[in-house]
């Protein structure tokens, strides 16, 4: 199966080889026949109407680069008039009355929204097994690559977006990243995933998990595609107080800059116990590729990185307990069918509407914020967050980019960690520090294990240096073809007629 990129589709549309309606219809048919449970909902009429409008604009001379290109949207982004569930029963019947700014920005560039992708409930999870709408399966499918046994998780929380792109149900998708929810599934599914700097993309209309950590970003096959999609997503928004009022940037402009003299930092803390030995060898080989491109490598230290996980799992649940208090059955979403009074309605609605992982984090967060424990837990976690940010400042005084593994291991079998929350949380050990510091970070395909499973190389750059990160990723992808490898087709899968690279 060949990989179809955003850049390829944009070129085909520009050259008149295919229409947006034809391309969109092809993807909708693939979604309909897919077995990965990657989508919660689609709206063919809405998507085809957008495609038809894009074709009309192009015929009238509009040359907007992504005009008419279809993209999948994570079901955490509101789109006016469509079901928006956040993977939760409590929002099963919620129809959004407005559109998220990130999606609105994409629509203004002519991007077509194919549908809403599945996700861990309220973005809380690392495996896409907590969704009320069922687990998503990784298109790389199984231990042993291609076997029907032991289905693999796609990662989370943006597992539906990752599976959709990997299975070529969409050429690209949006995701959100609070502690690794774009980068970890990108690594598990052989994709390029980017978490931009905090504030680069508006959070308005993106259902909040942890407001000081959440950030929207692109999930694509290539760094070039990530740059194209980020161009259409990013921008200042007066409706989001955390949005950065900075000039709009073209993230494709510096993709081909030379890496001669690039200084790469390898944190010694990212290569210790807990990292799969095969993963370590793959990352080492990837770093050597950068040396061949003129980069230099040195060891750096992030001495407080071991504090990232405990501080995150105080801060994020604390913010979640506050953000999710609005889901009480009063104004929107599910309401319990039977109750005796207001308190009983609150209790039953939330008990019935939230899954176990969401309940767990709400209770942890409420405890950390409660009287007598705030100073002992939440306040201390904020201090650790500052120490972690200071570590990055010190490291970037010695290097231009930090590299390491995105995850401790490749994708794991479904149900293998769902009964052990602590073991599940350890999947984000390498990704969480960048969220706590608000830095741009990405994962790019780095190679395959002997079992044929994808691995990810993690890149972190200083604040607002997404263009540099994408340049580094793009130059690597010009020298390697890991990102162009597709999973073996599932039984009965449609053959692609969308074109694209081999």
N, C-alpha and C positions, 0 to 999 in steps of 0.2 A: 504494500500500500504506500502511495506517495503522500508526502506532507504538503498541505496547501497552506500558504502563509497569507497574512493580510496584504503584504506588499505585492504578492502575485495576483491576488484578486483585484487589488486597486489598479494594477497595470492592465489586467484584462478588461476591467470596466472602462478605463481611460481609452483603450484601443478599440473598444466596441466589440470585443470578442464574445462577451456574454452580457446579459442584462442583470440588473440587481434582482428583478423578479425571478429570473431563472435560477440564480445562485441561491436566493433565499428559499425558494421552493425545494431545491435539492437538499438543503440542510434540514428543512422541516421534515422531509421524508426520512432522512437518516435518523432524526430524533425519534420519529414515530416507531421505527423498527429497532431501536437500540434496546439492549437488555441491561444497561448499567445503572438505571435509576438515577441518572445524572440531572434530570429536570423535574421540578415540582409542577411547573405549569408552562404551557405555551399558548400563544394567541396568534394563530396563523393569519386571521383577518387583519389584525393590527400590524403584524410584521410585513405582510404583503402590501398593505396600503402604504407603509413607509417606503418599501422597495419601489413601488410604482411611482411615488412622489419623487424619489431619488432619480429614477430613470428620466422623468420629465425634466428635472433640474439639469441633469447632465446634457440632455438633448438641447436645452436652451443655452448651453455654454458654460454652466457651472463646472469648475475644475477642482473643487475641494477634494483633497486626496482620498479620504475615506468615504466619500459620498457613495452610498449604496452598499457598503460592505456590512454584512451581518455579524453581530457579536452577541454572546450570551451574557445575561446579567445575573449575578448572584442574588438570591432571593432575600437579601438584606436591604436592597435598594428599592425605595418606593417608586412606582410608576403609576401616574394618575389613571384611575379606572381599572387597574389590574390587581389581582390577588397578590398580597405581599405577606408571607407567613413567617419569615425568619426561621423556617424549619420547625415551627412550634404549633402544637394543637391550639394554643391560646389565641393565635392569630389566624386560624384556619379560614375564617370567613371575613377577614379584614380586606377591604378594597381601599387602596390608597387614594386619598383625595388630592394628592399633589405628587410631583416628580422630584426625585433627588437631584441635586445640582449636578453631580457627576454625570448622571444619565442625561439630564437636560443638555449639558455641554456636548455630550456625544451626539445626541439627536441634532443639535445645531450644526454639527459637522456632517450630517447626513448618514450617521451610523444607524443601522437597522437593528432593533432589539428582537432576537429570536424567541426568547422566553426566559424563565426564571430557573436558575440552577439550584439543586439540592445542597444542603449545608448542615453542619452540626447545629443543633438547636441554639438560637441566639449566639451563634459563633463560638460556642463553648465545647471544644473537643479537638482532638488531633487525629481523628480517624474517620469522620463522617458516619459514625455509628449511633450518634445521639439524636438524629433527626426523627421527628414524629412521622415523617413520610418514608421511613425505611432507610437502610444503609445503602450507600453508593459502592459499587465495586470498581476496583482499579482495572482499566483496560489492559494493563500488563498482566492482569488476571490472577496469576497463581505462582506459587513456589515451583520452580522448574520451567517457567515461561511457556505458556501455551497449554498447560494441562488444565483440565476442567476441575481439578481438585484444589482444595485450599485456596479459595478466593482471597485476594489481597485487598487491604484498605487503600483508598486513594490519598489518604491524609486528610487533615481538616484544619480549620473548619470549611475552607473553600474547596472541599473534595468534589462537589458536583461540577464546579467550574473546571477543575483540573481534569476530571474524567471526560467532560464534554469536549475539551480541546484535544486531549490525548487520543480520544476515539474519533476525532474529526467530525463531531456533531456540531461544531462551531470552529471557526478559524482562530478565535480568541475569546476571552471572557474577562469580566471584572471579578475581582476578589476583594476581600478585606483582610487586614493583617493586624491583629492585636498582640500576638506573641509568636507569630510564625505562620499564620493561617493562609498566607499566599505562598511563602517560600517552601514550607515543608511539603504540601501537596505537589508543588511544582517539582521538587526533588523526587518524590515518589512516582511521578507520572512522566518524567523526562521532559519537563517544560522549562521555559524561562519565566520566572515570576519576580516581580519587583514590588517592594514596599517603599514608597516614596518617603521623603522627609515628612515629619509630622507637620501638618498645615499646608502641604503642597496641594492636596485635593480636598475639596469641601466635604464636610461630614453632614451637611444639611440633607435630610431625607434618607440618611443611612441609619438604620435602627441601631441605637447605641448599645454596646456591651460595656466597654471601659473607655470613657470619653477622653482621657488623657493619653490613651495608647492606640485607639482605633485609627486606621488609615486605609483608604481605598487604593487599589493599584491594579495593573494589568497582568494577565496570565496569557502567555503566547508561546509559540514555538521558538521564536528568535528574538534576539535583543533589538534588532531593527523593528520588528513588529511591536515590541514593548514601547519603544520610543514613539512610534506612530500613534499608538493608542493613548499613551500618556499625554501626547500633544492635545488630544481631543478631550481628555479628562480633567486636566489640571487647570487652575485659575482661581483668582481671588473671588470670594463670595461674601457679600455683606450680610448674608443670613447665617453665617457661621463665624462666631467670635474668635475661633482658633485658626481661621483661614489666613494665609499669609498675603499681605498686600504688596506683592512684588511683581515686576514685569513678567509677562508671559514669555516662556522660553521655548525654542525649537530644539527638542531633544535629539533630533536626527542630525543636527548640523555638525556635530563633532564625532560622529560614529567612526570615521575612518582616520582619526588622528593616530599618529605613530605612538607605540608604547615604549619607544626607546627611552631609557632612563627612568621608567616607572619604578617606584620603590614599593615592594610588596612586604607587608608585615604578616608573619605567621604567629599567632598567639600560642605560646607553649601550653596554655591552659586548655586549648581546643584539641590537643593531640595526646591526651593522657588516657587514663583508665576509663572504660566505658565506650570508647570509640572502636567500632568493628575494624579489625586489622585489614581486611580487604578494602574497606572504605578509605582507610588511611593511605594505602598504597595507591589507590586511584587518585586521590587528592594530590599526592606527591607527584604523580605523573603529570597531572594537569598544571601544576605550578611550574614544572620543568618546561612545559610548552610556552609559558609566559617568559621564562628566561631566554628561550630561543628567539622570542620577539623583541629582546633587548631590555627586559626588566631585570631588576636585582631583587634579591630576597634576603630578609633578615628576620631573626626571631624578635618578637615583641612580647610584652606581658600585659595582661588584663587581670591584675591580681584579685580584683573583687568580683570576677565573673561568676564565681561559685555562689555568690549571694543573689544572683539574678533570679533564679527560680523561686527561692523562698520569698523574696521581696515582691515579685510579680504576683504570686499566689496569695498575697495579702491585698495589694493595691487593686488588682483587676476584680476580684470578687467584691471588694468594698464598693467600687464604683458600679459594679453590676447590680448589687443589692439596692442601690439608690436608683439607677436607671430603670430597673425592672419593676419598681414599685408602682409605676403607672399602669401596669397590666393587672387590673383588679376587677374587671367585669363591669365597670360603671359606664364608661363612655364608648369603648370599642372592644372588639375581640370577643372571645367566648365568655359566657356567663353561666354559672351553674344553673341547672334546670330547677332544682329544689333547694330552698334554704329558709331558715326561720327568721333571721334578722340580718342587718347589714354586715356584722362581723362574721356571721356564718356564711354569707354570700362571698365575702372576701376569701375566707379560708377554703371553702369548697372550690371556688373558681380557680384559685391559684394551685391548689392541690391537684385538681383534675387537669389543669391546663399546662403545667410545667412538667418536664421530664426530670428524671432523677439527678442528672448532672447539673442542670440549672438550679434545682432545689439545693443541691449540695453547695454550690457556689454562693447562692443568695444567703444561706445560713452562715457560711464562713465569713462573708462580707459583713453581714449584720453584726456578727459577734465581734469582728475586728473594729467596728465603728462604735460599739456600745460603750456606755459610760463605764469607766474603770479599765477599759482595754484599749481605747484609742491610742493613748500614749505608749502603751507597751507593744502594740503591733503596727497600726497604720502609720503613726508618726515615725517609728523606727524604720519602717519599710521605705518611707520617703527619703530618709537620710541615706539609706543604702543605695537608693536610686541615684542620688547625687554622686556618691563615690564611684559608681559604675560609669556615669557620664564623664567624670574626671579622668578615669582610666583611659577612655577613648581619646580624650584631648591629649593626654600624654603620649599615647601610641601614635597618633597622627602627627605629632611633632617629629616622628622618626620615619614615617612611611606615608604613601599616598592612598593605599587601599589595604584593607585587612582581608585575608582569605582564610578559608578553613572548610570543613565539612558543613553542609546544611543540616544534616541529621546524623545521629549516632549510628544508624543502620539503614538498610534499604526498607522498602515497604514490608510490613508484617502481615501475618494472616488475620483475617477477620475473626473477632471474638477472642483473640489470644491475649489481649490486654484490657479488655473492657471491664473485668472484675477487679482490676487493681489500678485505682486512679493515680497513685504515685508513679507507677511504672509508665502509665500513659503520659503523665505530665513531663516525664524525662525526655520525651521526644522533642521538646522545644528548648532543650538546654542550650543549644548554640544560637537559636534565633531570638530568644527573649531579650538579651542585652541591648540589641539595636532598638527595640521598641521602647525600652526604658529610657534610652538616651535620645530618642526621636530621630535617629539617623536613617538615611537611605540604605537599603540592603536588598540584595537580590540573590536568587539561586539560578544557576544555569546547568544544563546537562554536562556531566563530566566523564561519563563512561558507564560501563555495566559490570556487574559482579559476574562470577562464573556461573551463577544460576540464571543470568540474563536479566537481572533487575537493574533499573536505572539508579544513578546516584547524582547528587547535586553538589556543586561547588558554590560555597557561600562567599559573597562579596559585600563588604561594608565600606562606604566612603564617608568623608566628612559631610556635615550638614549642608543640604541644598546642592550636593554634587552628583545628582542623578545622571547628568550628562556624561560625567567622567566614568561612572559605573557602567553605563550602557556602552560607552566607547570601549572599555576594557572587555566587556562581555562580547561585543560584536567582533572585535579583532580575534578573540579566541575562537569564535564560531566560524570565522573565515578560514581558520587553519584546521578545524576539526569538523566532523559530521555527526557527532553524538546527537545533536538537537534535531537532526533530520531522520532519526530512526523512529519508526512507528511500531506500535505493538502488533502482535499477530492478530489477524482479524478473527472476531468471534464467529462461531458457527452461524451461518445464515446472514452474515453482515452484507450490507450493500457494497458493491464495488464503487469506488469513488470516480465520479466523472467531473470533478471540480478542477482538474489540472494540478499544477504545483511542481515542486522540485523533487528529485529523487535523493 
